Amino acid sequence: MNTTPSPIPHPVPHPVPSVTSGRALVLGGGGSTGNAWLIGVLAGLADAGLDVTGAHRVIGTSAGSTAAAQIAGASPAELYAAVMDAPLPQRLRAAGTSSAGSPVPNHLERTGRIIARSATAADMRRRMGAAAIDMAEDYDHSGRWRATVAARLTTQEWPEHELLIPAVDASTGEPAVFDRSGGIDLVDAVAASCSSGSAYRIGDRSYIDGGYRRNENADLATGCGRVLVLSPFGGRTRMPLEWGMQLAAQVEELQAHGSRVEVISPGSGAEHMFGANAMDPSLRPAAAHAGYNQGKDLAGKLTKFWQ
């Protein structure tokens, strides 16, 4: 595991850079089904003639960080085929159901209590971090989680294009954003951004899910002329709106700085695959297929915006 010092937190650029013609692709969090949906959308767009994976800047959060790293080493079509062809895990075939014993409801309840007790977003991040550090002390989370994440990636090398992967420092609650210049392995960056339960350790620092900074972290696209946001959660947030964590607030900030923004969210018929069901692997093919159809349907509308 990388033992270099933790990177300096990467706040929203200040002063705000002037808007350029650059394009940014934002891949939000959304669990296992969210990752599959993201891959499906990208594959559908590409099959319809619009490949957005060549964006100048890619921002991936939580499950979106996995997708962002995956598209650095494989085409959307290859990733989509892998989701659709993946066998159902043995334990789920034996149980005859995918949701039995799912830890997601308990996780949502536990974190919901922390959110309810928090006065501000910064307070919430500190509380989430402290709870995650306590959980990590119970077993070797980081080693096991790193191996799991590494197995999901198609490459373990940072891409040449700008890739930003947000996380939150579990000890301080301060946001941090990993990139190729920070000396952190890509696998570690993704593992940290996806660590929604126990804290993930890199060197002498521990991190939690980048979604605790903001669900999509679209504000990190500040300075890009065109920003395409893929949001598995449909822009929803569990946080109080006055904290400004919701996607709508991020879009307003981008537009105020001169960016043009388009957002893709799952259709109403796919909402049951997210939220409490987000970690159900049996729903991944359906989520990917729903995303694929959306991508194909929206490609014509988005081509002029993107190109």
C-alpha positions, 0 to 999 in steps of 0.5 A, spaced: 500 500 500 502 506 498 505 510 504 506 517 501 504 523 505 496 524 504 495 529 499 493 537 500 485 537 500 483 540 493 478 545 495 473 549 489 478 553 485 479 560 488 480 565 485 475 561 480 479 560 473 476 563 467 471 558 463 475 554 457 472 550 451 474 544 456 469 538 457 468 535 464 464 528 465 462 528 472 460 521 475 456 521 481 456 516 487 450 510 487 452 504 489 453 497 485 447 499 481 449 506 480 456 504 477 452 499 473 447 504 470 453 509 469 457 504 465 450 503 461 449 510 460 456 511 457 455 505 453 449 507 450 451 514 448 458 511 445 453 506 441 449 512 438 455 515 436 457 520 442 463 517 446 464 522 452 469 518 455 474 523 452 473 529 456 478 533 458 477 532 466 473 526 469 470 527 476 468 520 479 465 520 486 464 513 490 461 508 485 463 513 480 470 513 482 470 506 480 467 507 473 471 513 472 477 508 473 474 503 469 473 507 463 481 509 463 482 502 461 476 499 457 471 501 452 464 503 455 462 497 450 467 492 454 465 494 461 457 494 459 458 487 456 462 485 462 456 487 467 451 484 462 455 477 462 457 477 469 454 471 473 450 472 479 455 471 486 454 463 488 451 466 495 446 469 492 444 463 487 444 459 493 439 464 497 434 465 492 434 472 493 439 478 492 437 482 498 437 477 504 441 480 510 443 486 506 447 491 510 444 497 506 438 499 510 442 498 517 448 503 514 442 508 512 439 508 519 446 509 522 448 514 517 442 518 518 442 518 525 449 522 524 446 526 519 440 528 524 445 530 530 450 534 525 449 542 525 453 543 519 456 539 513 463 540 516 460 537 523 457 531 519 463 530 516 467 530 522 462 525 525 462 520 519 469 520 520 470 518 527 465 513 526 468 510 520 475 510 524 472 506 530 469 501 525 475 500 521 479 498 528 475 492 528 478 488 522 483 489 517 478 493 512 483 497 508 487 491 506 481 487 504 477 493 501 483 494 497 484 487 494 476 488 492 477 495 489 483 492 485 479 486 482 474 491 479 479 496 475 481 495 468 487 499 469 491 501 476 495 506 472 492 514 472 490 516 465 493 521 461 487 526 462 485 529 468 482 525 473 479 527 480 477 523 485 474 526 492 474 523 499 474 526 506 479 525 511 476 521 516 480 524 522 479 532 520 473 532 516 476 536 511 475 534 503 481 532 499 481 530 492 486 525 489 489 526 482 495 523 478 500 528 481 499 527 489 503 520 489 497 516 491 496 510 487 489 510 483 487 503 487 487 507 493 484 513 491 478 509 488 478 505 495 478 511 499 472 515 495 468 508 495 469 507 503 462 509 505 462 504 512 469 503 515 475 508 514 480 506 509 487 508 510 493 510 506 499 511 509 498 515 516 491 518 514 484 515 513 479 517 508 471 516 507 467 516 501 467 522 497 460 523 497 460 526 504 463 532 500 458 532 495 454 527 492 456 528 485 462 533 486 460 537 480 463 543 482 470 540 481 468 541 474 469 549 475 472 552 469 470 547 464 466 550 458 461 544 458 459 539 464 456 533 463 453 530 470 451 523 470 447 522 477 445 515 479 441 518 485 437 523 480 440 529 484 437 527 491 441 528 497 440 526 504 443 532 507 439 538 509 438 543 503 441 549 507 448 545 507 448 546 499 450 539 498 445 537 493 446 537 485 442 543 484 446 547 488 452 545 484 449 546 477 447 553 479 455 554 482 457 552 475 452 556 471 454 562 475 461 561 473 459 560 465 459 553 464 454 550 460 451 543 464 447 537 462 444 532 467 442 525 466 439 521 471 435 514 471 428 514 469 422 513 473 422 506 472 429 505 474 428 508 481 427 502 485 434 500 483 437 505 487 437 507 494 436 501 499 437 497 493 444 500 491 448 494 493 444 489 490 448 485 485 442 482 482 440 488 479 446 490 476 444 488 469 437 491 469 441 498 472 446 497 466 440 496 461 436 502 463 442 506 463 444 504 456 437 505 453 437 512 456 444 513 453 442 511 446 435 515 447 439 522 449 445 521 444 442 526 439 440 531 444 447 531 447 451 531 441 451 538 439 452 540 446 458 536 447 461 537 440 
